């Protein structure tokens, strides 16, 4: 499934990382230069860190 997330604040970034584990995610941000294709997330509940691959980060 293709998913678009608008906004790259804390919530938008976390949602993008979670959804990209199983789906193709495009993240739209006002500052795409601050991102690369890998997002690292630390889960405090399970005390684990994981990385997920974002298909595209863009401001268009």
PyMOL Python script that loads the backbone (N, CA, C, O; Angstrom):
from pymol import cmd

cmd.read_pdbstr("""\
ATOM      1  N   UNK A   1       0.835  -1.159   0.000  1.00  0.00           N
ATOM      2  CA  UNK A   1       0.000   0.000   0.000  1.00  0.00           C
ATOM      3  C   UNK A   1       0.893   1.239   0.000  1.00  0.00           C
ATOM      4  O   UNK A   1       1.941   1.245   0.646  1.00  0.00           O
ATOM      5  N   UNK A   2       0.492   2.274  -0.711  1.00  0.00           N
ATOM      6  CA  UNK A   2       1.190   3.559  -0.728  1.00  0.00           C
ATOM      7  C   UNK A   2       0.516   4.502   0.261  1.00  0.00           C
ATOM      8  O   UNK A   2      -0.702   4.675   0.236  1.00  0.00           O
ATOM      9  N   UNK A   3       1.322   5.110   1.132  1.00  0.00           N
ATOM     10  CA  UNK A   3       0.797   6.003   2.165  1.00  0.00           C
ATOM     11  C   UNK A   3       1.554   7.319   2.107  1.00  0.00           C
ATOM     12  O   UNK A   3       2.772   7.330   1.927  1.00  0.00           O
ATOM     13  N   UNK A   4       0.838   8.434   2.258  1.00  0.00           N
ATOM     14  CA  UNK A   4       1.456   9.758   2.340  1.00  0.00           C
ATOM     15  C   UNK A   4       1.197  10.314   3.726  1.00  0.00           C
ATOM     16  O   UNK A   4       0.068  10.285   4.215  1.00  0.00           O
ATOM     17  N   UNK A   5       2.252  10.822   4.363  1.00  0.00           N
ATOM     18  CA  UNK A   5       2.131  11.467   5.663  1.00  0.00           C
ATOM     19  C   UNK A   5       2.500  12.930   5.470  1.00  0.00           C
ATOM     20  O   UNK A   5       3.585  13.242   4.978  1.00  0.00           O
ATOM     21  N   UNK A   6       1.602  13.824   5.856  1.00  0.00           N
ATOM     22  CA  UNK A   6       1.834  15.253   5.725  1.00  0.00           C
ATOM     23  C   UNK A   6       2.263  15.804   7.076  1.00  0.00           C
ATOM     24  O   UNK A   6       1.510  15.763   8.049  1.00  0.00           O
ATOM     25  N   UNK A   7       3.475  16.315   7.117  1.00  0.00           N
ATOM     26  CA  UNK A   7       4.008  16.870   8.355  1.00  0.00           C
ATOM     27  C   UNK A   7       5.068  15.964   8.944  1.00  0.00           C
ATOM     28  O   UNK A   7       4.884  14.750   9.041  1.00  0.00           O
ATOM     29  N   UNK A   8       6.185  16.569   9.338  1.00  0.00           N
ATOM     30  CA  UNK A   8       7.309  15.771   9.827  1.00  0.00           C
ATOM     31  C   UNK A   8       7.719  16.158  11.249  1.00  0.00           C
ATOM     32  O   UNK A   8       8.895  16.101  11.611  1.00  0.00           O
ATOM     33  N   UNK A   9       6.722  16.551  12.043  1.00  0.00           N
ATOM     34  CA  UNK A   9       6.989  16.788  13.456  1.00  0.00           C
ATOM     35  C   UNK A   9       7.162  15.454  14.172  1.00  0.00           C
ATOM     36  O   UNK A   9       7.348  14.419  13.532  1.00  0.00           O
ATOM     37  N   UNK A  10       7.101  15.480  15.484  1.00  0.00           N
ATOM     38  CA  UNK A  10       7.284  14.244  16.254  1.00  0.00           C
ATOM     39  C   UNK A  10       6.284  13.164  15.863  1.00  0.00           C
ATOM     40  O   UNK A  10       6.660  12.009  15.660  1.00  0.00           O
ATOM     41  N   UNK A  11       5.031  13.532  15.759  1.00  0.00           N
ATOM     42  CA  UNK A  11       3.995  12.541  15.462  1.00  0.00           C
ATOM     43  C   UNK A  11       4.083  12.065  14.015  1.00  0.00           C
ATOM     44  O   UNK A  11       3.991  10.865  13.759  1.00  0.00           O
ATOM     45  N   UNK A  12       4.259  12.979  13.068  1.00  0.00           N
ATOM     46  CA  UNK A  12       4.361  12.592  11.664  1.00  0.00           C
ATOM     47  C   UNK A  12       5.545  11.683  11.390  1.00  0.00           C
ATOM     48  O   UNK A  12       5.443  10.733  10.614  1.00  0.00           O
ATOM     49  N   UNK A  13       6.673  11.979  12.035  1.00  0.00           N
ATOM     50  CA  UNK A  13       7.865  11.152  11.857  1.00  0.00           C
ATOM     51  C   UNK A  13       7.664   9.766  12.452  1.00  0.00           C
ATOM     52  O   UNK A  13       8.041   8.768  11.837  1.00  0.00           O
ATOM     53  N   UNK A  14       7.076   9.693  13.640  1.00  0.00           N
ATOM     54  CA  UNK A  14       6.828   8.401  14.280  1.00  0.00           C
ATOM     55  C   UNK A  14       5.838   7.564  13.475  1.00  0.00           C
ATOM     56  O   UNK A  14       6.046   6.366  13.281  1.00  0.00           O
ATOM     57  N   UNK A  15       4.767   8.193  13.008  1.00  0.00           N
ATOM     58  CA  UNK A  15       3.785   7.474  12.186  1.00  0.00           C
ATOM     59  C   UNK A  15       4.436   6.963  10.903  1.00  0.00           C
ATOM     60  O   UNK A  15       4.193   5.828  10.493  1.00  0.00           O
ATOM     61  N   UNK A  16       5.254   7.788  10.273  1.00  0.00           N
ATOM     62  CA  UNK A  16       5.947   7.374   9.046  1.00  0.00           C
ATOM     63  C   UNK A  16       6.836   6.167   9.299  1.00  0.00           C
ATOM     64  O   UNK A  16       6.850   5.221   8.512  1.00  0.00           O
ATOM     65  N   UNK A  17       7.568   6.203  10.390  1.00  0.00           N
ATOM     66  CA  UNK A  17       8.465   5.091  10.711  1.00  0.00           C
ATOM     67  C   UNK A  17       7.681   3.806  10.965  1.00  0.00           C
ATOM     68  O   UNK A  17       8.059   2.740  10.479  1.00  0.00           O
ATOM     69  N   UNK A  18       6.602   3.903  11.717  1.00  0.00           N
ATOM     70  CA  UNK A  18       5.798   2.716  12.022  1.00  0.00           C
ATOM     71  C   UNK A  18       5.166   2.138  10.758  1.00  0.00           C
ATOM     72  O   UNK A  18       5.231   0.932  10.519  1.00  0.00           O
ATOM     73  N   UNK A  19       4.557   3.004   9.953  1.00  0.00           N
ATOM     74  CA  UNK A  19       3.865   2.528   8.756  1.00  0.00           C
ATOM     75  C   UNK A  19       4.827   1.977   7.708  1.00  0.00           C
ATOM     76  O   UNK A  19       4.468   1.072   6.954  1.00  0.00           O
ATOM     77  N   UNK A  20       6.040   2.511   7.653  1.00  0.00           N
ATOM     78  CA  UNK A  20       6.980   2.065   6.622  1.00  0.00           C
ATOM     79  C   UNK A  20       7.557   0.685   6.904  1.00  0.00           C
ATOM     80  O   UNK A  20       8.258   0.126   6.060  1.00  0.00           O
ATOM     81  N   UNK A  21       7.275   0.131   8.071  1.00  0.00           N
ATOM     82  CA  UNK A  21       7.717  -1.236   8.340  1.00  0.00           C
ATOM     83  C   UNK A  21       6.999  -2.234   7.430  1.00  0.00           C
ATOM     84  O   UNK A  21       7.547  -3.288   7.106  1.00  0.00           O
ATOM     85  N   UNK A  22       5.764  -1.897   7.015  1.00  0.00           N
ATOM     86  CA  UNK A  22       4.974  -2.814   6.187  1.00  0.00           C
ATOM     87  C   UNK A  22       4.497  -2.217   4.873  1.00  0.00           C
ATOM     88  O   UNK A  22       4.045  -2.951   3.993  1.00  0.00           O
ATOM     89  N   UNK A  23       4.588  -0.898   4.722  1.00  0.00           N
ATOM     90  CA  UNK A  23       4.044  -0.239   3.540  1.00  0.00           C
ATOM     91  C   UNK A  23       5.038   0.774   2.970  1.00  0.00           C
ATOM     92  O   UNK A  23       6.047   1.091   3.600  1.00  0.00           O
ATOM     93  N   UNK A  24       4.742   1.268   1.787  1.00  0.00           N
ATOM     94  CA  UNK A  24       5.554   2.285   1.122  1.00  0.00           C
ATOM     95  C   UNK A  24       5.062   3.666   1.576  1.00  0.00           C
ATOM     96  O   UNK A  24       3.911   4.027   1.333  1.00  0.00           O
ATOM     97  N   UNK A  25       5.941   4.439   2.239  1.00  0.00           N
ATOM     98  CA  UNK A  25       5.534   5.712   2.830  1.00  0.00           C
ATOM     99  C   UNK A  25       6.292   6.877   2.200  1.00  0.00           C
ATOM    100  O   UNK A  25       7.514   6.834   2.051  1.00  0.00           O
ATOM    101  N   UNK A  26       5.542   7.921   1.831  1.00  0.00           N
ATOM    102  CA  UNK A  26       6.104   9.188   1.376  1.00  0.00           C
ATOM    103  C   UNK A  26       5.824  10.218   2.460  1.00  0.00           C
ATOM    104  O   UNK A  26       4.678  10.393   2.874  1.00  0.00           O
ATOM    105  N   UNK A  27       6.865  10.898   2.918  1.00  0.00           N
ATOM    106  CA  UNK A  27       6.751  11.893   3.978  1.00  0.00           C
ATOM    107  C   UNK A  27       6.913  13.281   3.371  1.00  0.00           C
ATOM    108  O   UNK A  27       7.887  13.545   2.667  1.00  0.00           O
ATOM    109  N   UNK A  28       5.970  14.157   3.641  1.00  0.00           N
ATOM    110  CA  UNK A  28       6.024  15.520   3.127  1.00  0.00           C
ATOM    111  C   UNK A  28       6.341  16.479   4.273  1.00  0.00           C
ATOM    112  O   UNK A  28       5.655  16.502   5.296  1.00  0.00           O
ATOM    113  N   UNK A  29       7.396  17.267   4.076  1.00  0.00           N
ATOM    114  CA  UNK A  29       7.922  18.139   5.118  1.00  0.00           C
ATOM    115  C   UNK A  29       8.278  19.501   4.537  1.00  0.00           C
ATOM    116  O   UNK A  29       8.585  19.611   3.350  1.00  0.00           O
ATOM    117  N   UNK A  30       8.238  20.540   5.370  1.00  0.00           N
ATOM    118  CA  UNK A  30       8.693  21.857   4.919  1.00  0.00           C
ATOM    119  C   UNK A  30      10.212  21.891   4.814  1.00  0.00           C
ATOM    120  O   UNK A  30      10.769  22.723   4.098  1.00  0.00           O
ATOM    121  N   UNK A  31      10.882  20.988   5.527  1.00  0.00           N
ATOM    122  CA  UNK A  31      12.351  20.951   5.532  1.00  0.00           C
ATOM    123  C   UNK A  31      12.850  19.534   5.218  1.00  0.00           C
ATOM    124  O   UNK A  31      13.390  18.863   6.097  1.00  0.00           O
ATOM    125  N   UNK A  32      12.675  19.080   3.980  1.00  0.00           N
ATOM    126  CA  UNK A  32      13.064  17.716   3.640  1.00  0.00           C
ATOM    127  C   UNK A  32      14.568  17.472   3.734  1.00  0.00           C
ATOM    128  O   UNK A  32      14.997  16.324   3.857  1.00  0.00           O
ATOM    129  N   UNK A  33      15.382  18.542   3.677  1.00  0.00           N
ATOM    130  CA  UNK A  33      16.831  18.381   3.749  1.00  0.00           C
ATOM    131  C   UNK A  33      17.291  17.868   5.117  1.00  0.00           C
ATOM    132  O   UNK A  33      18.433  17.430   5.258  1.00  0.00           O
ATOM    133  N   UNK A  34      16.421  17.917   6.116  1.00  0.00           N
ATOM    134  CA  UNK A  34      16.771  17.427   7.452  1.00  0.00           C
ATOM    135  C   UNK A  34      16.624  15.908   7.574  1.00  0.00           C
ATOM    136  O   UNK A  34      16.982  15.331   8.601  1.00  0.00           O
ATOM    137  N   UNK A  35      16.103  15.267   6.539  1.00  0.00           N
ATOM    138  CA  UNK A  35      15.824  13.832   6.587  1.00  0.00           C
ATOM    139  C   UNK A  35      16.645  13.081   5.549  1.00  0.00           C
ATOM    140  O   UNK A  35      17.080  13.644   4.545  1.00  0.00           O
ATOM    141  N   UNK A  36      16.844  11.809   5.815  1.00  0.00           N
ATOM    142  CA  UNK A  36      17.335  10.895   4.793  1.00  0.00           C
ATOM    143  C   UNK A  36      16.327   9.752   4.719  1.00  0.00           C
ATOM    144  O   UNK A  36      15.260   9.840   5.327  1.00  0.00           O
ATOM    145  N   UNK A  37      16.632   8.710   4.008  1.00  0.00           N
ATOM    146  CA  UNK A  37      15.634   7.661   3.802  1.00  0.00           C
ATOM    147  C   UNK A  37      15.467   6.737   5.007  1.00  0.00           C
ATOM    148  O   UNK A  37      14.512   5.962   5.049  1.00  0.00           O
ATOM    149  N   UNK A  38      16.367   6.799   5.983  1.00  0.00           N
ATOM    150  CA  UNK A  38      16.240   5.970   7.182  1.00  0.00           C
ATOM    151  C   UNK A  38      15.830   6.821   8.376  1.00  0.00           C
ATOM    152  O   UNK A  38      16.415   7.872   8.638  1.00  0.00           O
ATOM    153  N   UNK A  39      14.819   6.353   9.094  1.00  0.00           N
ATOM    154  CA  UNK A  39      14.394   7.013  10.323  1.00  0.00           C
ATOM    155  C   UNK A  39      14.622   6.042  11.468  1.00  0.00           C
ATOM    156  O   UNK A  39      14.202   4.886  11.407  1.00  0.00           O
ATOM    157  N   UNK A  40      15.290   6.516  12.512  1.00  0.00           N
ATOM    158  CA  UNK A  40      15.549   5.699  13.687  1.00  0.00           C
ATOM    159  C   UNK A  40      14.570   6.102  14.784  1.00  0.00           C
ATOM    160  O   UNK A  40      14.400   7.284  15.081  1.00  0.00           O
ATOM    161  N   UNK A  41      13.927   5.094  15.383  1.00  0.00           N
ATOM    162  CA  UNK A  41      12.937   5.326  16.431  1.00  0.00           C
ATOM    163  C   UNK A  41      13.329   4.513  17.658  1.00  0.00           C
ATOM    164  O   UNK A  41      13.725   3.353  17.543  1.00  0.00           O
ATOM    165  N   UNK A  42      13.215   5.130  18.837  1.00  0.00           N
ATOM    166  CA  UNK A  42      13.452   4.422  20.094  1.00  0.00           C
ATOM    167  C   UNK A  42      12.117   4.227  20.789  1.00  0.00           C
ATOM    168  O   UNK A  42      11.420   5.197  21.086  1.00  0.00           O
ATOM    169  N   UNK A  43      11.754   2.964  21.053  1.00  0.00           N
ATOM    170  CA  UNK A  43      10.508   2.627  21.725  1.00  0.00           C
ATOM    171  C   UNK A  43      10.783   2.490  23.213  1.00  0.00           C
ATOM    172  O   UNK A  43      11.409   1.521  23.643  1.00  0.00           O
ATOM    173  N   UNK A  44      10.319   3.457  24.006  1.00  0.00           N
ATOM    174  CA  UNK A  44      10.581   3.435  25.445  1.00  0.00           C
ATOM    175  C   UNK A  44       9.841   2.314  26.160  1.00  0.00           C
ATOM    176  O   UNK A  44      10.296   1.848  27.204  1.00  0.00           O
ATOM    177  N   UNK A  45       8.707   1.872  25.619  1.00  0.00           N
ATOM    178  CA  UNK A  45       7.946   0.799  26.259  1.00  0.00           C
ATOM    179  C   UNK A  45       8.703  -0.521  26.241  1.00  0.00           C
ATOM    180  O   UNK A  45       8.715  -1.247  27.235  1.00  0.00           O
ATOM    181  N   UNK A  46       9.335  -0.835  25.114  1.00  0.00           N
ATOM    182  CA  UNK A  46      10.068  -2.102  24.994  1.00  0.00           C
ATOM    183  C   UNK A  46      11.573  -1.921  25.099  1.00  0.00           C
ATOM    184  O   UNK A  46      12.329  -2.890  25.047  1.00  0.00           O
ATOM    185  N   UNK A  47      12.007  -0.659  25.249  1.00  0.00           N
ATOM    186  CA  UNK A  47      13.436  -0.332  25.367  1.00  0.00           C
ATOM    187  C   UNK A  47      14.235  -0.842  24.167  1.00  0.00           C
ATOM    188  O   UNK A  47      15.331  -1.383  24.317  1.00  0.00           O
ATOM    189  N   UNK A  48      13.662  -0.657  22.973  1.00  0.00           N
ATOM    190  CA  UNK A  48      14.324  -1.091  21.747  1.00  0.00           C
ATOM    191  C   UNK A  48      14.393   0.053  20.744  1.00  0.00           C
ATOM    192  O   UNK A  48      13.579   0.976  20.770  1.00  0.00           O
ATOM    193  N   UNK A  49      15.365  -0.029  19.877  1.00  0.00           N
ATOM    194  CA  UNK A  49      15.542   0.952  18.812  1.00  0.00           C
ATOM    195  C   UNK A  49      15.422   0.230  17.481  1.00  0.00           C
ATOM    196  O   UNK A  49      15.947  -0.872  17.319  1.00  0.00           O
ATOM    197  N   UNK A  50      14.739   0.840  16.535  1.00  0.00           N
ATOM    198  CA  UNK A  50      14.635   0.243  15.207  1.00  0.00           C
ATOM    199  C   UNK A  50      14.729   1.331  14.150  1.00  0.00           C
ATOM    200  O   UNK A  50      14.497   2.510  14.416  1.00  0.00           O
ATOM    201  N   UNK A  51      15.075   0.903  12.949  1.00  0.00           N
ATOM    202  CA  UNK A  51      15.153   1.801  11.804  1.00  0.00           C
ATOM    203  C   UNK A  51      14.155   1.352  10.752  1.00  0.00           C
ATOM    204  O   UNK A  51      13.912   0.159  10.571  1.00  0.00           O
ATOM    205  N   UNK A  52      13.589   2.315  10.072  1.00  0.00           N
ATOM    206  CA  UNK A  52      12.698   1.997   8.962  1.00  0.00           C
ATOM    207  C   UNK A  52      13.043   2.890   7.782  1.00  0.00           C
ATOM    208  O   UNK A  52      13.550   4.000   7.944  1.00  0.00           O
ATOM    209  N   UNK A  53      12.759   2.384   6.600  1.00  0.00           N
ATOM    210  CA  UNK A  53      13.122   3.086   5.363  1.00  0.00           C
ATOM    211  C   UNK A  53      11.906   3.807   4.799  1.00  0.00           C
ATOM    212  O   UNK A  53      10.864   3.201   4.551  1.00  0.00           O
ATOM    213  N   UNK A  54      12.060   5.109   4.603  1.00  0.00           N
ATOM    214  CA  UNK A  54      11.018   5.937   4.011  1.00  0.00           C
ATOM    215  C   UNK A  54      11.256   5.977   2.500  1.00  0.00           C
ATOM    216  O   UNK A  54      12.388   6.164   2.053  1.00  0.00           O
ATOM    217  N   UNK A  55      10.203   5.803   1.726  1.00  0.00           N
ATOM    218  CA  UNK A  55      10.331   5.798   0.275  1.00  0.00           C
ATOM    219  C   UNK A  55      10.826   7.141  -0.256  1.00  0.00           C
ATOM    220  O   UNK A  55      11.735   7.191  -1.085  1.00  0.00           O
ATOM    221  N   UNK A  56      10.211   8.248   0.235  1.00  0.00           N
ATOM    222  CA  UNK A  56      10.556   9.574  -0.279  1.00  0.00           C
ATOM    223  C   UNK A  56      10.231  10.623   0.770  1.00  0.00           C
ATOM    224  O   UNK A  56       9.219  10.530   1.465  1.00  0.00           O
ATOM    225  N   UNK A  57      11.108  11.631   0.879  1.00  0.00           N
ATOM    226  CA  UNK A  57      10.841  12.813   1.707  1.00  0.00           C
ATOM    227  C   UNK A  57      10.893  14.006   0.772  1.00  0.00           C
ATOM    228  O   UNK A  57      11.879  14.207   0.064  1.00  0.00           O
ATOM    229  N   UNK A  58       9.821  14.804   0.771  1.00  0.00           N
ATOM    230  CA  UNK A  58       9.723  15.901  -0.201  1.00  0.00           C
ATOM    231  C   UNK A  58       8.957  17.074   0.395  1.00  0.00           C
ATOM    232  O   UNK A  58       8.244  16.932   1.388  1.00  0.00           O
ATOM    233  N   UNK A  59       9.121  18.239  -0.233  1.00  0.00           N
ATOM    234  CA  UNK A  59       8.329  19.395   0.147  1.00  0.00           C
ATOM    235  C   UNK A  59       7.327  19.779  -0.935  1.00  0.00           C
ATOM    236  O   UNK A  59       6.674  20.818  -0.833  1.00  0.00           O
ATOM    237  N   UNK A  60       7.201  18.967  -1.953  1.00  0.00           N
ATOM    238  CA  UNK A  60       6.281  19.246  -3.061  1.00  0.00           C
ATOM    239  C   UNK A  60       4.991  18.474  -2.862  1.00  0.00           C
ATOM    240  O   UNK A  60       4.081  18.570  -3.685  1.00  0.00           O
TER     241      UNK A  60
END
""", "prot")
cmd.dss("prot")
cmd.show_as("cartoon", "prot")
cmd.util.cbc("prot")
cmd.orient("prot")
